[in-house]
Amino acid sequence: MGQATRFSDIFLLLAGVVLATDLMVGLLTQIRVLNVAAEDIM
């Protein structure tokens, strides 16, 4: 097993971009699902 003692700056930047993108996709999907559910109730 490898152990990391320090991450490079580019890795942290890339990880932040990937996590932010994943968060946005998740939130937009949740909003879309809630809107569809609200339409089905009506």
C-alpha angles and dihedrals in degrees: 000000000000124000125208119212097176136012122216120246093247091055092052091048092049092046090051092050092048093048093047091050091049091050092051093048091049094049094046090049091051091050090049092050092049092050092051091048091050090051091051091053092055 
